[in-house]
Structures are given as structure tokens and as C-alpha cells.
Amino acid sequence: MASGIKGKTILITGGASGIGRATALAFAREGAKVFIATARSLAAAEQTVTEITALGGEAAFCQCDVSSEASVEAMLIRVVEIFGRVDFAFNNAGVGADGVTLPFLPLSELPEADFDCVIDTNLKGVFLCLKHEIRQMRAQGGGVIVNTSSTSAGHVMPGFGAYPAAKAGINVLTKLAAIENRDAGIRANVVAPGPTKGTGMSDRLLSAMKPGEGPPVHLMGSTEQVAAVVVWLCSEEASFVNGNIISVDGGLDIA
């Protein structure tokens, strides 16, 4: 069991599937109260909440468009109405080019709408969540924030458009949040997964690749492995970890 998790409340954006869902279940097993936010996957969010409550846990969900400040503000109001506070926040909602939902295109051919979609969800969305989570955590005397970035933030990947730029921006925003709020009892860190089985984006990418094109199978992570790191970052065991980027990629990204 991780110290300092039981009885606390975690807010998870993008919590209906993939890494978000695995993290919701991991925190529930630690005895946390779980609040899931999702833009579209309402049925999946409800299913995850039902699974947690069936195990004796406490959980709720709401619809939230993280690119809208009004929607993010309403999300924070709702979670506080239900659970009283936000001890932990996992800003995990994100989108990216995968050849299905968004095409792989060079910058010279990238539609403005596709660029905006990625930046608005991945980068602006994290900014808006940070803004309102920090206000709530300052008011209540502290908290822990974890943002989902990616090992791709350190690479130029042709055709991926705004995705690596957005993830690099998340890394910088997180460090800024950490240094601005450390005296207020708020920690902020990044979890940066590599290719991860069980996420929609990775699964669609792999299905589009030819045999041998993807990463070695033994260097494909699981959603549960990423979730375990998020739990640790929120725990008392990580109480002196602040402003850091934690890669979860099995060493795939080692230069």
C-alpha cells in the first residue's frame, strides 16, 4: 500500500479508458475516492465508476472538455461538491496523430484545425486544469498534480504535427507550476510514457504499422505500469519529488 493515499480524493481527466482508467482503478484499490472526467466516453466512464463502487470504493464522473475554461471550472466545482476537496489531480486527457482519428502529415500540409485540436486538448487543456486545480489546492492547503506527457516530447517525429510540441510544453508548464507553488504545499510532476499497450493512440499506431516497424514487444509498457508510477508520485514516499519528468518506457528512450 502507498502511504497517504487512502481516504484522499483524486481527479483524473481522460479517466474513462487507457492509462486514465488503469490509474482510476489503481487509486481505488489504494482506498482513494476517484472522480473521472471525460469529454466523450461517458459510457466507459460510468462503467469504470460502477466497477469501483462494486469493489466498495467511492467514485463519480462528469463530462468535461478540457479545452474550455468554463468546462474545467465546472469540473472542479463538481468534484469539490461531491468529495469536498482535490488532494490529487492527474491531467491525462490527450489526443494525437495516429493515422485514424488524426492523419500523419508534414507541417506544410497540416490543417490548422488538426493543429488546434492537439494544442487545445494537450497543452491548453493542461494549462486550464493546472490553473483551477492550483487555486483549489492553495485554498485547501496543498495537493499533488501529475501531468501526462510523453517520451516523444524529446524527439522530432515527422508527421506527428503538434503532438511532440504540446508534450514538451506540458513538461515546461509542470516545472513552472512546481516552482511557483512549492511553498504552498503543492507538488507537480510529469509521467512520460513510451509506447503503451491498451491506449487508443498506441493501439491504432501499432495496427497501422507493418511487422517489425514498431518497438520491441518487451519494451511496450502497460497502462498498469504507468498507473503505478502516478500512484507513487502522489504518495508520501514521493514527498520530496517535485518538478520532475519520470519516463515510463522500459529504457526505450535511452540515448
C-alpha positions as CSV (number, residue, x, y, z in Angstrom):
1,M,0.0,0.0,0.0
2,A,1.2,3.5,-0.8
3,S,1.3,5.9,2.1
4,G,-1.1,8.9,2.2
5,I,-3.5,7.8,-0.5
6,K,-6.3,6.1,1.5
7,G,-9.3,8.4,2.0
8,K,-8.0,11.1,-0.3
9,T,-9.6,12.3,-3.5
10,I,-8.1,12.1,-7.0
11,L,-9.4,13.9,-10.1
12,I,-8.5,12.2,-13.4
13,T,-9.1,13.7,-16.8
14,G,-9.2,11.3,-19.6
15,G,-10.1,8.7,-17.0
16,A,-12.6,6.6,-18.9
17,S,-10.0,4.4,-20.8
18,G,-6.4,3.5,-21.2
19,I,-3.9,5.0,-18.7
20,G,-6.6,7.1,-17.1
21,R,-8.9,4.1,-16.4
22,A,-6.0,2.0,-15.1
23,T,-5.0,4.9,-12.8
24,A,-8.6,5.2,-11.5
25,L,-8.7,1.6,-10.6
26,A,-5.2,1.7,-9.0
27,F,-6.2,4.6,-6.7
28,A,-9.4,2.9,-5.8
29,R,-7.5,-0.2,-4.7
30,E,-5.4,2.1,-2.5
31,G,-8.6,3.4,-0.9
32,A,-8.9,6.8,-2.6
33,K,-12.1,8.5,-3.8
34,V,-12.0,8.7,-7.5
35,F,-13.5,11.4,-9.8
36,I,-13.3,10.8,-13.5
37,A,-13.7,13.4,-16.2
38,T,-14.1,12.6,-19.9
39,A,-15.0,14.6,-23.0
40,R,-16.8,11.9,-24.9
41,S,-16.5,8.4,-23.4
42,L,-19.4,8.8,-20.9
43,A,-20.5,5.1,-21.1
44,A,-16.9,4.0,-20.4
45,A,-16.6,6.4,-17.5
46,E,-19.8,5.2,-16.0
47,Q,-18.6,1.6,-16.4
48,T,-15.4,2.4,-14.5
49,V,-17.3,4.1,-11.7
50,T,-19.6,1.1,-11.4
51,E,-16.6,-1.2,-11.2
52,I,-15.0,0.9,-8.5
53,T,-18.2,1.1,-6.4
54,A,-18.8,-2.7,-6.8
55,L,-15.5,-3.2,-5.1
56,G,-16.6,-1.0,-2.2
57,G,-14.9,2.2,-3.4
58,E,-16.2,5.7,-3.9
59,A,-16.3,7.2,-7.4
60,A,-18.1,9.7,-9.6
61,F,-17.7,11.1,-13.1
62,C,-18.6,14.1,-15.2
63,Q,-18.3,15.3,-18.8
64,C,-15.6,17.9,-19.3
65,D,-13.9,19.5,-22.4
66,V,-10.5,20.4,-21.0
67,S,-10.0,23.0,-23.8
68,S,-12.9,25.0,-22.4
69,E,-12.2,27.1,-19.2
70,A,-15.8,27.1,-18.3
71,S,-16.0,23.3,-18.5
72,V,-12.8,22.9,-16.5
73,E,-14.0,25.3,-13.8
74,A,-17.3,23.4,-13.6
75,M,-15.4,20.1,-13.2
76,L,-13.5,21.5,-10.2
77,I,-16.7,22.8,-8.7
78,R,-18.4,19.4,-9.2
79,V,-15.6,17.3,-7.6
80,V,-15.5,19.6,-4.6
81,E,-19.3,19.4,-4.2
82,I,-19.1,15.6,-4.2
83,F,-15.9,14.9,-2.3
84,G,-15.0,18.2,-0.6
85,R,-11.5,18.7,-1.9
86,V,-9.0,17.6,-4.6
87,D,-6.0,16.0,-3.0
88,F,-4.5,14.7,-6.2
89,A,-5.0,15.6,-9.9
90,F,-3.9,13.5,-12.8
91,N,-4.2,15.6,-16.0
92,N,-4.2,12.8,-18.5
93,A,-6.6,13.8,-21.3
94,G,-4.9,13.9,-24.7
95,V,-5.1,13.4,-28.4
96,G,-2.5,12.9,-31.2
97,A,-1.9,11.8,-34.8
98,D,-2.5,8.1,-35.1
99,G,-3.4,7.7,-38.7
100,V,-7.1,7.1,-37.9
101,T,-8.5,9.9,-35.8
102,L,-5.8,12.4,-36.9
103,P,-3.7,11.8,-40.0
104,F,0.1,11.9,-40.2
105,L,1.0,15.0,-42.2
106,P,4.1,17.2,-42.6
107,L,3.7,20.7,-41.2
108,S,3.4,22.1,-44.8
109,E,0.2,20.1,-45.2
110,L,-1.2,20.1,-41.7
111,P,-4.7,21.7,-41.4
112,E,-5.0,24.4,-38.9
113,A,-7.9,22.6,-37.3
114,D,-5.8,19.5,-36.6
115,F,-3.0,21.6,-35.1
116,D,-5.5,23.4,-32.9
117,C,-7.2,20.1,-31.8
118,V,-3.9,18.8,-30.4
119,I,-2.7,22.0,-28.8
120,D,-6.1,22.8,-27.4
121,T,-6.5,19.4,-25.7
122,N,-3.0,18.5,-24.8
123,L,-1.4,21.8,-23.9
124,K,-4.1,24.4,-23.3
125,G,-6.1,21.7,-21.5
126,V,-3.3,21.0,-19.1
127,F,-2.9,24.8,-18.5
128,L,-6.5,25.2,-17.7
129,C,-6.6,22.2,-15.4
130,L,-3.4,23.4,-13.6
131,K,-4.9,26.9,-13.2
132,H,-8.1,25.8,-11.5
133,E,-6.5,22.8,-9.6
134,I,-3.8,25.1,-8.1
135,R,-6.5,27.6,-7.0
136,Q,-8.4,24.8,-5.2
137,M,-5.2,23.2,-3.7
138,R,-4.0,26.6,-2.5
139,A,-7.4,27.2,-0.8
140,Q,-7.3,23.8,0.9
141,G,-3.6,23.9,1.9
142,G,-1.9,21.7,-0.6
143,G,-2.1,18.8,-3.1
144,V,-0.3,16.9,-5.7
145,I,-0.6,17.2,-9.5
146,V,0.7,14.7,-12.1
147,N,0.6,15.6,-15.8
148,T,0.8,13.1,-18.7
149,S,3.5,14.0,-21.2
150,S,5.3,11.5,-23.4
151,T,8.9,10.4,-24.2
152,S,8.1,11.8,-27.7
153,A,8.5,15.3,-26.2
154,G,12.2,15.0,-26.6
155,H,12.1,13.9,-30.3
156,V,11.3,15.3,-33.7
157,M,8.9,12.8,-35.3
158,P,7.9,13.6,-38.9
159,G,4.2,13.6,-39.4
160,F,3.2,13.8,-35.8
161,G,2.4,17.5,-36.1
162,A,1.8,19.4,-32.9
163,Y,1.9,16.3,-30.6
164,P,5.6,16.4,-29.5
165,A,5.5,20.2,-29.2
166,A,2.4,20.0,-27.0
167,K,4.0,17.4,-24.8
168,A,7.2,19.4,-24.5
169,G,5.1,22.3,-23.4
170,I,3.5,20.2,-20.7
171,N,6.9,19.5,-19.3
172,V,7.7,23.2,-19.1
173,L,4.3,24.1,-17.6
174,T,4.7,21.4,-15.0
175,K,8.1,22.7,-13.9
176,L,6.6,26.2,-13.7
177,A,3.7,25.0,-11.6
178,A,6.1,23.2,-9.3
179,I,8.4,26.2,-8.6
180,E,5.5,28.7,-8.3
181,N,3.6,26.6,-5.8
182,R,6.2,24.6,-3.7
183,D,5.8,27.0,-0.8
184,A,2.0,26.4,-0.8
185,G,2.4,22.6,-0.3
186,I,1.7,21.7,-3.9
187,R,3.9,19.3,-5.8
188,A,3.7,18.9,-9.6
189,N,5.4,16.2,-11.7
190,V,5.2,14.6,-15.1
191,V,4.8,11.0,-16.1
192,A,6.1,10.4,-19.6
193,P,5.1,7.0,-21.0
194,G,6.7,5.4,-24.0
195,P,4.6,3.2,-26.3
196,T,1.9,1.7,-24.0
197,K,-0.4,-1.2,-24.8
198,G,-4.0,-0.6,-24.1
199,T,-4.2,3.0,-25.0
200,G,-6.2,4.0,-28.0
201,M,-3.5,6.0,-29.7
202,S,-0.8,3.3,-29.3
203,D,-3.1,0.6,-30.4
204,R,-4.1,2.4,-33.5
205,L,-0.5,3.3,-34.3
206,L,0.6,-0.4,-33.9
207,S,-2.3,-1.6,-36.1
208,A,-1.2,0.7,-38.9
209,M,2.5,-0.5,-38.8
210,K,4.0,-3.3,-40.7
211,P,5.6,-6.2,-38.9
212,G,8.9,-5.1,-37.4
213,E,8.2,-1.4,-37.6
214,G,7.0,-0.9,-34.0
215,P,9.0,-1.0,-30.8
216,P,10.2,-4.4,-29.4
217,V,7.4,-6.2,-27.6
218,H,9.4,-6.3,-24.4
219,L,9.7,-2.5,-24.4
220,M,5.9,-1.9,-24.8
221,G,4.6,-0.8,-21.4
222,S,1.2,-1.5,-19.9
223,T,-1.3,1.0,-18.6
224,E,-1.0,-0.5,-15.1
225,Q,2.7,0.2,-15.1
226,V,2.1,3.8,-15.8
227,A,-0.6,4.0,-13.2
228,A,1.7,2.6,-10.6
229,V,4.1,5.5,-11.1
230,V,1.2,8.0,-10.8
231,V,0.2,6.4,-7.5
232,W,3.8,6.6,-6.3
233,L,4.2,10.3,-7.3
234,C,1.1,11.1,-5.3
235,S,2.2,9.1,-2.2
236,E,4.1,10.2,0.8
237,E,7.0,8.1,-0.4
238,A,7.5,10.8,-3.2
239,S,7.0,13.8,-0.9
240,F,10.4,15.2,-1.9
241,V,9.9,14.7,-5.7
242,N,8.8,17.9,-7.4
243,G,9.1,19.3,-10.9
244,N,10.4,16.1,-12.3
245,I,9.8,14.2,-15.6
246,I,9.5,10.4,-14.9
247,S,9.8,8.3,-18.0
248,V,8.0,5.0,-18.0
249,D,9.3,3.3,-21.1
250,G,11.4,0.3,-20.1
251,G,14.6,2.2,-21.2
252,L,13.5,2.6,-24.8
253,D,14.3,6.2,-24.8
254,I,17.9,5.8,-23.5
255,A,20.3,7.5,-26.0
